[in-house]
C-alpha cells in the first residue's frame, strides 16, 4: 500500500503563487507516475499534471506554462508549483500515484482558494 499526504494549500491573491507537496510512504518502490488532480466546486475532477519516475512531465493544456510539476525520488515527494494563480484555479488539489501494478492511490487533498 501507498500512503500520500498532500500539503501546501491556502488562500492566495490573484496573480500569486503556491507550492503544493505530496509525500508518499509505504510501498514507494512500486510508484511509477506521480501527479495531481483538482476539483472545483460543482465541477468534475480534472487532471492537472503528472511526472514519471524518470522525470517526464505532462500537463493539462490549459495549465501548461503556469504550473510546474517536479519530483524528488529520494524523498518520495512530488511538488506542484503554481504561478499566476487565478480565481478559476480555486479547487481541492489532490495528489495521485500510479504503481507498477496499475493501482491508483490518492492523497486527502488540499484546498487552494484564489481570491482578493
C-alpha positions in Angstrom: 0.0 0.0 0.0 1.0 3.6 -0.6 0.0 6.4 1.7 0.0 10.0 0.4 -0.1 13.3 2.4 -0.9 16.5 0.5 0.1 19.9 1.9 0.7 23.5 0.9 -2.8 24.7 0.1 -4.2 28.0 1.3 -5.6 31.4 0.4 -3.7 33.4 -2.2 -4.5 36.6 -4.1 -4.9 36.6 -7.9 -1.5 36.6 -9.5 0.1 34.9 -6.6 1.9 31.6 -6.3 1.7 28.5 -4.2 3.7 25.2 -4.0 1.9 22.0 -3.1 3.7 19.0 -1.8 2.7 15.3 -1.7 4.8 12.9 0.3 4.5 9.2 -0.3 5.2 6.4 2.2 4.7 2.7 2.4 5.4 0.7 -0.8 7.1 3.7 -2.6 9.3 1.3 -4.6 6.2 0.4 -6.6 5.4 4.0 -7.7 5.7 4.9 -11.3 3.8 8.1 -12.1 3.0 10.8 -9.5 0.6 13.6 -10.4 -2.2 15.9 -9.4 -5.9 16.3 -10.0 -8.2 19.1 -8.9 -11.9 19.5 -8.3 -13.6 22.9 -8.2 -16.9 23.4 -6.5 -19.7 22.0 -8.7 -17.3 20.6 -11.3 -15.9 17.3 -12.2 -12.4 16.2 -11.2 -9.8 17.5 -13.6 -6.4 16.1 -14.3 -3.7 18.7 -13.8 -0.3 17.2 -14.4 1.9 14.1 -13.8 5.5 13.1 -13.8 7.1 9.7 -14.4 9.9 8.2 -12.3 12.3 9.3 -14.9 11.2 12.9 -14.8 9.0 13.2 -17.9 6.2 15.7 -17.2 2.8 16.1 -18.7 0.4 19.0 -18.2 -3.2 19.8 -18.9 -3.0 22.1 -22.0 -4.8 25.0 -20.3 -2.4 25.0 -17.4 0.9 24.5 -19.1 3.2 27.4 -18.6 1.8 28.4 -15.2 2.2 25.2 -13.3 5.4 23.2 -12.8 5.4 19.6 -11.6 8.6 18.2 -10.1 9.6 15.2 -8.2 12.3 14.2 -5.6 12.6 10.5 -5.8 14.9 10.4 -2.8 12.2 12.0 -0.7 9.3 10.2 -2.5 7.7 13.6 -2.9 6.1 15.4 -5.8 5.7 19.2 -5.9 3.3 21.4 -7.9 4.5 24.9 -8.3 1.6 27.1 -9.3 2.2 30.6 -10.6 -0.1 33.5 -11.8 -3.0 31.9 -10.0 -6.5 33.0 -11.0 -9.8 32.6 -9.2 -10.6 29.8 -11.7 -7.8 27.8 -10.1 -9.7 27.6 -6.8 -10.2 23.9 -6.1 -9.2 21.0 -3.9 -6.0 19.7 -5.3 -5.3 16.0 -4.7 -2.1 14.0 -5.3 -2.4 10.7 -7.1 0.1 8.0 -7.8 0.1 5.0 -10.2 2.0 1.9 -9.2 3.7 -0.7 -11.3 0.6 -2.9 -10.8 -1.6 -0.2 -12.2 -3.1 0.6 -8.8 -4.0 4.2 -8.1 -3.7 5.8 -4.7 -4.9 9.2 -3.6 -4.0 11.8 -1.1 -6.5 13.5 1.1 -6.5 16.7 -0.9 -5.6 20.3 0.0 -7.7 23.4 -0.6 -6.5 26.2 -2.7 -8.5 29.4 -2.8 -7.6 32.3 -5.1 -9.4 35.4 -4.0 -8.7 39.1 -3.3 
